[in-house]
Amino acid sequence: MKFMKTHYKLFPVLIMVVFASCKDLTELNVNPNAVDPTTVNPNFMVPTVITATALPYQDNNYQGDVAGAMSYVQKSGWGSGGNNFTWVDGRDWGGYYGNLRNIYHLIDRSKTEGMEFQEGLGLVLKAFNFGQITDGWGDAPYTAAVNAAGGTQADLFPAFDTQETIYKGIIADLKSANTLLSKSVDSYKQINQNADVLYSGDPAKWRKFANSLLLRYYLRISAKLPDVAKAGIEEIMSNPAQFPIFTSNDDNAEMAYTGNPNQRWPANTVDDAGSSSNFTRLQLCSGFRDILTGVNDPRISVWFNKVILQVKISKEYAPAADVIVENVRYVNPDSLVTATHNFIIYNKNTWAADNDKVITGANGPISATLIDTAQYVGLPLAYMKAEPMGYNLNPTPKQGGANVSVSAISDMFKATNGDMLKAKIISYSEVCFILAEAAQKGYSVGAQKSWYEKGIQASLNAWGVGDSYSSYIKNAGVAFDSSLKQIITQKYIANYQVAMESWCDWRRTGFPVLSFGTKGQRLALPIRFRYDQNELNQNGVNAKVAIDKLVQTAFTAQDGNDSSWSKMWLLQ
């Protein structure tokens, strides 16, 4: 739509130019102020494709619907989306394909100019963007994608490739990138350190990035193509000289924010201030809180604030039933269940059922009201249909505002940039947990316990609480027990702000175990995105082929095959 509007605005200008000029009209085809795409230096495209990959990925993982469904955060000012997975409408993948058009052009120009570093970089980003598409939707245009300039029927209405084809293509591209990026830095042509806003023109870092992503995608297909996954991961781990991977947090694929208007941490309070800002609406989810406090995790204080107004069950101010003194709300235990209200204390194991309890009051049925007495409080997932602004007896509920009786996101996330505010793609910690799971499967990759503990330590170090490792690793639930549940749960914690990856892990393993209420769109967490209506309208014949291959579940009756609760090939 923006593209069309731009052309409408330019049209009168072009008419004026035609009538004002006596030059040959063919000269109008050359814009003296634009870079010719057929001769553009690949370095000019590098920062664009990196930022167009990293920025939306971080934004979605930090405050998007998947972050809500994965119980990391909830929004006190919204009663839909990530709060209760009302993923009714299709998701537009146009941003991914728009970026891929630029990435393809970068790769083509790099080949023409013999710039192998830029070509390898482009292949890594191509693989990652197609990974996001197939992880989210399933089958999608791949081999015939972004070829509209060709003008044939197949170019304009591309067929959908199978997930298996796409994942195998991703793996092939990352292997090619590994080869292209295997030379010393002085062997490459025209590396511009400033253009590479991720690794400052370091091919060794990009090579590690490529191979670390290889581990991610091999593990992704390990249930469907176990032999391919096992052979691929073992090949990488048996030859570190040929397939170097991340070895420390210094290798992490995470892009720093500049703080400039177009490169700022999402939902910061510089751009969006006030009591109804996106920052204040974004609050801790009780599911993530329960997991963190259950293992006494020190990262909770880095990521979230304690509640401004804590609730305590106490007779200190009896006979008063409910009184606020300074920053504490005292609720008399004798008044929890009466003829006028039905207060139930939050219990992580029973809250969903408790929330639906009803008693007979003086004037009829009274629904339960949950009370959470902890210092770190989260909003429960799928707790209510409307905005949860009144949860936990919030004394000043405001439509669209924050809840002072629920934990806010840490104040450091108010800034536009900072040492810990980076667009995260994949980390050394994640690589360690991938290898811990591979070892748990019996792959020859090293000791499971070692990789598991390295993953925890790397994450603690990254968030500035590395000094707590020696005590944390001994905690109940953290001390190594060799279970898959433990590996994925710790990976889930470490991947806070990388919610898409946690979603992929949860779909294939069932871990971490997440609880949710009965007020969601379905009585199950969603497992894919629906195809966008524009795609169905414009490329419906090919889309239907993909939709017909989806497998319905018990939660798809309202939608048919193209449902957020239908199984794609990866999950069938």
Secondary structure, 3 states (H helix, E strand, C coil): CHHHHHHHHHHHHHHHHHHHCCCCHHHHHCCCCCCCCCCCCHHHHHHHHHHHHHHHHHHHHHHCHHHHHCCCEEECCCCCHHHCCCCCCCECCHHHHHHHHHHHHHHHHHHHHCCHHHHHHHHHHHHHHHHHHHHHCCCEECCCCCCHHHCCHHHHCCCEECHHHHHHHHHHHHHHHHHHCCCCHHHCCCCCCCCCCCCCCCHHHHHHHHHHHHHHHHHHCCCCCHHHHHHHHHHHHHCCCCCCCCCCHHHCEEEECCCCCCCCCCCCCCCCCCCCCHHHHEEEEHHHHHHHHHCCCCCHHHHECCCCCEEEECCCCCCCCEEEECCEEEECHHHCECCCCEEEECCCCCHHHHCCCEEEECCEEEECEEECCCCCCCECCCCCCCCCCCHHHCCCCCCCCCCCCCCEECHHHHCCCECCEEEEEECHHHHHHHHHHHHHCCCCCCCHHHHHHHHHHHHHHHCCCHHHHHHHCCCCCCCCCCCHHHHHHHHHHHCCCCHHHHHHHHHHHCCCCCCCCCCCCCCCCCCCCCECHHHHHHCHHHHHHHHHCCECCCCCCCCCCCCCCCECHHHC
